[in-house]
Amino acid sequence: MLNDIFIQPFADMFAAPDFLLQVLWEGLVSGILYALIALGFVLIFRSSRIFNFAQGIMVVFAALTLVGLHAMGIPAWVSVVLTLAVMFVLAVSIERVVLRPLVGQPDIILFMATIGITLFLIGLGEIIFGGENKVMITEELGIPTDSVVLEPWGGLLILEQKDITAVLVAALLVVALLLFLGKTRMGRAIRALGDDHQAALSVGISLQTIWVLVWFIAGIIALVTGIAWGARAGVSFALEVIAYKALPVLMLGGLESITGAIIGGLMIGMLEKLFEIYWGQPLMGGNTETWFAFVLALIVLLFRPQGLFGERIIERV
């Protein structure tokens, strides 16, 4: 019995290395998309100490806006630009209408405000776009839908070109974000707010400007993620559930760590896929991907409450 549980799955992995690569690739793609969603949470939390519960619905709303604009006869790439404009208007509106009046309020009030934003965007999205599943405009955006077939070790490794595109675009977005945070004046201001909130405000950094900027960046990330997930699973409000996978990524990587969000996302994406294929399906009948990430994050939190890359909080009494 113990052999079947602990040893046989590892034997199966190495008996078919090409299939193992396929599983790891699928996990890598999912993990990168989890990491992108988590980055939206991290950026907003670092700059404002707000846990943005609305990041998941922002992914859905951005994807629905893109598809809806294209359905009106607007060319695909023009629809992308207009969707970015919508996300900027959304960022300004959230800062002006929701966040600015709540400056200085307890963190729980700000968190509840993001839940309100979530419910508002769900209602607005259903009124404008309806609740039915929609098809992402993959081909119209020039994203290839063919497959690339490799033959490692005499086996088959099938890579969807849309997944390859998603990985490359996500990697470029992460690099661009890191360069922006490290090399630009506004990026350094965001980092300063994350490192020492009060000191950053005391030297004249505008909280309102930074809030609009980080919410807009979170909107850009939401759009890229929505396009990638929509190409794989269609565009509907069910995508919001997938976005909740970012929560265990944050618990694993730490709420304030961009590196933690990236590495945590990759870890969860690949580990949940490995567990599902080699342990979940043979021993538990499958469907372990719905809970594996949360259990893994809980185990990590038991031993390291701040996450793998979060800073340990020391309170002196």
C-alpha positions as CSV (number, residue, x, y, z in Angstrom):
1,M,0.0,0.0,0.0
2,L,2.7,2.5,0.9
3,N,4.6,1.5,-2.2
4,D,1.5,2.4,-4.3
5,I,1.1,5.8,-2.6
6,F,4.7,7.0,-2.3
7,I,7.0,5.1,-4.6
8,Q,4.9,4.0,-7.7
9,P,4.0,7.6,-8.8
10,F,7.8,8.5,-8.9
11,A,8.4,5.3,-10.9
12,D,5.7,6.3,-13.3
13,M,7.2,9.8,-13.7
14,F,10.6,8.4,-14.8
15,A,9.1,5.6,-16.9
16,A,7.6,8.1,-19.3
17,P,9.7,11.3,-19.2
18,D,8.0,12.8,-22.3
19,F,4.6,12.6,-20.5
20,L,6.3,14.1,-17.4
21,L,7.4,17.1,-19.5
22,Q,3.9,17.5,-20.9
23,V,2.5,17.6,-17.4
24,L,5.2,20.1,-16.3
25,W,4.5,22.3,-19.3
26,E,0.8,22.4,-18.6
27,G,1.6,23.3,-15.0
28,L,4.0,26.0,-16.0
29,V,1.4,27.7,-18.2
30,S,-1.1,27.7,-15.4
31,G,1.5,28.8,-12.9
32,I,2.5,31.8,-14.9
33,L,-1.1,32.9,-15.2
34,Y,-1.6,32.4,-11.4
35,A,1.5,34.5,-10.9
36,L,0.2,37.3,-13.1
37,I,-3.0,37.6,-11.1
38,A,-1.0,37.5,-7.8
39,L,1.1,40.4,-9.1
40,G,-2.0,42.6,-9.3
41,F,-2.7,41.8,-5.6
42,V,1.0,42.5,-4.6
43,L,1.3,45.8,-6.4
44,I,-1.8,47.3,-4.8
45,F,-1.0,45.9,-1.4
46,R,2.5,47.2,-1.4
47,S,1.5,50.7,-2.4
48,S,-1.7,51.1,-0.3
49,R,-1.9,48.2,2.2
50,I,-5.2,47.3,0.6
51,F,-5.9,43.6,-0.1
52,N,-7.7,44.0,-3.5
53,F,-10.4,41.4,-3.5
54,A,-11.6,42.8,-6.8
55,Q,-8.5,41.6,-8.8
56,G,-10.3,38.4,-9.9
57,I,-13.4,40.2,-11.3
58,M,-11.0,42.8,-13.0
59,V,-9.6,39.9,-15.0
60,V,-13.2,38.9,-16.1
61,F,-14.3,42.5,-16.7
62,A,-11.2,43.3,-18.9
63,A,-11.7,40.2,-21.0
64,L,-15.5,40.8,-21.4
65,T,-14.8,44.4,-22.4
66,L,-12.4,43.3,-25.1
67,V,-14.7,40.7,-26.5
68,G,-17.7,43.1,-26.2
69,L,-16.0,45.9,-28.1
70,H,-14.9,43.6,-30.8
71,A,-18.5,42.2,-31.1
72,M,-19.5,45.8,-31.9
73,G,-17.4,45.7,-35.0
74,I,-14.3,47.4,-33.6
75,P,-11.0,45.9,-34.9
76,A,-9.3,43.6,-32.4
77,W,-6.2,45.7,-31.6
78,V,-8.3,48.9,-31.4
79,S,-10.5,47.0,-29.0
80,V,-7.4,46.3,-26.9
81,V,-6.4,50.0,-26.7
82,L,-10.0,50.9,-25.8
83,T,-10.1,48.2,-23.2
84,L,-6.9,49.7,-21.6
85,A,-8.6,53.1,-21.7
86,V,-11.6,51.6,-19.9
87,M,-9.3,50.1,-17.2
88,F,-7.7,53.5,-16.8
89,V,-11.1,55.1,-16.3
90,L,-11.9,52.3,-13.8
91,A,-8.7,53.0,-11.9
92,V,-9.4,56.7,-11.7
93,S,-13.0,56.1,-10.7
94,I,-12.0,53.7,-7.9
95,E,-9.4,56.2,-6.5
96,R,-11.8,59.1,-6.7
97,V,-15.1,57.5,-5.6
98,V,-14.0,54.7,-3.3
99,L,-10.5,55.0,-2.0
100,R,-10.0,58.8,-1.5
101,P,-13.0,59.2,0.9
102,L,-11.6,56.2,2.9
103,V,-8.1,57.5,3.5
104,G,-7.1,56.9,7.1
105,Q,-9.8,54.3,7.7
106,P,-8.9,50.8,9.2
107,D,-7.6,48.2,6.7
108,I,-10.8,46.1,7.1
109,I,-12.9,49.0,5.8
110,L,-10.7,49.3,2.7
111,F,-10.9,45.5,2.2
112,M,-14.7,45.6,2.4
113,A,-14.6,48.4,-0.1
114,T,-12.9,46.1,-2.6
115,I,-15.6,43.5,-2.0
116,G,-18.1,46.3,-2.9
117,I,-16.1,47.0,-6.1
118,T,-16.3,43.3,-6.9
119,L,-20.1,43.1,-6.6
120,F,-20.5,46.4,-8.6
121,L,-18.3,45.1,-11.5
122,I,-20.2,41.7,-11.5
123,G,-23.5,43.6,-11.8
124,L,-22.2,46.1,-14.3
125,G,-20.6,43.3,-16.4
126,E,-23.8,41.2,-16.5
127,I,-25.9,44.3,-17.5
128,I,-23.6,45.3,-20.3
129,F,-22.3,41.9,-21.6
130,G,-24.7,39.3,-20.3
131,G,-23.8,36.2,-18.4
132,E,-23.3,33.7,-21.2
133,N,-19.9,32.2,-22.1
134,K,-18.0,34.1,-24.9
135,V,-15.1,33.1,-27.2
136,M,-11.9,35.0,-26.9
137,I,-10.8,36.7,-30.1
138,T,-7.6,34.8,-30.3
139,E,-7.1,34.6,-34.0
140,E,-8.2,38.2,-34.5
141,L,-5.4,39.3,-32.1
142,G,-2.9,37.3,-34.2
143,I,-2.4,34.7,-31.6
144,P,-1.7,31.3,-33.3
145,T,-3.9,28.4,-32.4
146,D,-1.9,25.6,-33.9
147,S,0.2,23.1,-31.9
148,V,3.9,22.4,-31.9
149,V,4.8,18.7,-31.7
150,L,8.2,17.7,-30.3
151,E,9.6,14.2,-29.8
152,P,11.8,14.0,-26.7
153,W,13.1,10.6,-25.9
154,G,11.1,9.1,-28.8
155,G,7.8,10.3,-27.2
156,L,5.5,13.2,-28.0
157,L,5.3,16.7,-26.4
158,I,2.5,18.8,-27.6
159,L,2.8,22.6,-27.1
160,E,-0.2,24.8,-27.9
161,Q,1.1,27.9,-29.6
162,K,-1.4,30.1,-27.7
163,D,0.2,28.8,-24.5
164,I,3.7,29.5,-25.8
165,T,2.5,33.0,-26.7
166,A,1.0,33.4,-23.2
167,V,4.2,32.4,-21.5
168,L,6.3,34.8,-23.7
169,V,4.0,37.7,-23.2
170,A,3.8,37.1,-19.4
171,A,7.5,36.9,-19.2
172,L,7.9,40.2,-21.1
173,L,5.3,41.8,-18.9
174,V,7.1,40.7,-15.7
175,V,10.4,42.0,-17.1
176,A,8.8,45.3,-18.1
177,L,7.2,45.6,-14.6
178,L,10.5,45.0,-12.8
179,L,12.3,47.5,-15.0
180,F,9.5,50.0,-14.4
181,L,9.7,49.5,-10.6
182,G,13.5,49.6,-10.5
183,K,14.4,52.3,-13.1
184,T,11.6,54.9,-13.3
185,R,10.7,57.7,-10.9
186,M,7.1,56.5,-10.5
187,G,8.3,52.9,-10.0
188,R,10.7,54.0,-7.2
189,A,7.8,55.9,-5.6
190,I,5.7,52.7,-5.6
191,R,8.6,50.8,-4.0
192,A,9.1,53.6,-1.5
193,L,5.5,53.4,-0.4
194,G,5.9,49.7,0.0
195,D,9.0,50.0,2.1
196,D,8.0,52.9,4.4
197,H,4.5,54.3,3.9
198,Q,4.7,57.3,6.2
199,A,8.2,58.3,5.1
200,A,7.2,58.2,1.4
201,L,4.2,60.4,2.1
202,S,6.4,62.9,4.1
203,V,8.7,63.5,1.1
204,G,5.8,64.5,-1.2
205,I,4.9,61.3,-3.0
206,S,1.3,61.7,-4.0
207,L,-0.8,58.8,-2.7
208,Q,-3.7,59.5,-5.1
209,T,-1.4,59.4,-8.1
210,I,0.2,56.2,-7.0
211,W,-3.1,54.6,-6.3
212,V,-4.4,55.4,-9.8
213,L,-1.1,54.1,-11.3
214,V,-1.1,50.8,-9.5
215,W,-4.7,50.1,-10.1
216,F,-4.2,50.8,-13.8
217,I,-1.2,48.5,-13.9
218,A,-3.3,45.9,-12.2
219,G,-5.9,46.5,-14.9
220,I,-3.2,45.9,-17.6
221,I,-2.2,42.7,-15.9
222,A,-5.9,41.7,-15.6
223,L,-6.3,42.2,-19.4
224,V,-3.3,40.1,-20.3
225,T,-4.4,37.4,-17.9
226,G,-8.0,37.5,-19.2
227,I,-6.8,37.1,-22.8
228,A,-4.6,34.1,-21.9
229,W,-7.2,32.4,-19.7
230,G,-10.0,33.3,-22.2
231,A,-8.1,31.7,-25.0
232,R,-7.9,28.5,-23.0
233,A,-11.4,28.3,-21.3
234,G,-13.6,31.0,-22.9
235,V,-14.7,34.2,-21.3
236,S,-17.3,34.1,-18.6
237,F,-17.7,35.0,-14.9
238,A,-16.3,31.5,-14.1
239,L,-12.9,33.0,-14.7
240,E,-13.2,34.8,-11.4
241,V,-13.0,31.4,-9.6
242,I,-9.8,30.6,-11.4
243,A,-8.4,34.0,-10.2
244,Y,-8.9,32.9,-6.6
245,K,-6.0,30.6,-7.2
246,A,-3.9,33.7,-6.7
247,L,-4.8,33.6,-3.0
248,P,-2.7,30.5,-2.1
249,V,0.1,32.0,-4.4
250,L,0.1,35.0,-2.1
251,M,0.1,32.9,1.0
252,L,3.0,30.9,-0.3
253,G,5.0,33.8,-1.7
254,G,4.2,36.6,0.7
255,L,1.8,39.5,0.2
256,E,4.5,42.1,-0.5
257,S,7.0,40.1,-2.6
258,I,6.9,40.3,-6.4
259,T,9.5,37.6,-6.5
260,G,7.4,35.5,-4.2
261,A,4.3,36.0,-6.5
262,I,6.2,34.8,-9.5
263,I,7.9,31.8,-7.9
264,G,4.8,30.9,-5.8
265,G,2.7,30.9,-8.9
266,L,5.1,28.6,-10.8
267,M,5.4,26.3,-7.8
268,I,1.6,25.9,-7.4
269,G,0.9,25.6,-11.1
270,M,3.4,22.7,-11.6
271,L,3.0,21.0,-8.2
272,E,-0.8,20.9,-8.4
273,K,-0.6,19.4,-11.9
274,L,1.9,16.8,-10.9
275,F,-0.2,15.8,-7.8
276,E,-3.4,15.6,-9.9
277,I,-1.8,13.3,-12.6
278,Y,0.4,11.1,-10.5
279,W,-1.4,11.0,-7.1
280,G,-4.9,12.5,-7.5
281,Q,-6.3,10.5,-10.3
282,P,-5.0,7.1,-9.4
283,L,-5.7,7.4,-5.6
284,M,-8.5,9.9,-5.2
285,G,-10.4,9.9,-8.4
286,G,-9.1,13.2,-9.7
287,N,-10.3,16.8,-9.1
288,T,-7.5,17.5,-6.6
289,E,-6.6,20.7,-8.5
290,T,-9.5,22.5,-6.8
291,W,-8.0,22.2,-3.3
292,F,-4.3,21.2,-3.6
293,A,-3.0,24.8,-3.8
294,F,-4.9,25.8,-0.7
295,V,-3.7,22.8,1.3
296,L,-0.1,23.4,0.2
297,A,-0.4,27.1,1.3
298,L,-1.9,26.1,4.6
299,I,1.0,23.7,5.3
300,V,3.6,26.4,4.5
301,L,1.8,29.0,6.7
302,L,1.9,26.6,9.7
303,F,5.7,26.7,9.6
304,R,6.3,30.2,8.0
305,P,3.3,32.5,8.6
306,Q,4.7,35.3,6.4
307,G,5.1,33.0,3.4
308,L,8.3,31.8,1.8
309,F,9.5,35.2,0.6
310,G,7.6,37.5,3.1
311,E,9.5,39.4,5.8
312,R,9.1,38.2,9.3
313,I,7.2,40.7,11.4
314,I,8.7,41.4,14.8
315,E,6.6,43.3,17.3
316,R,8.3,44.6,20.5
317,V,6.2,44.8,23.6
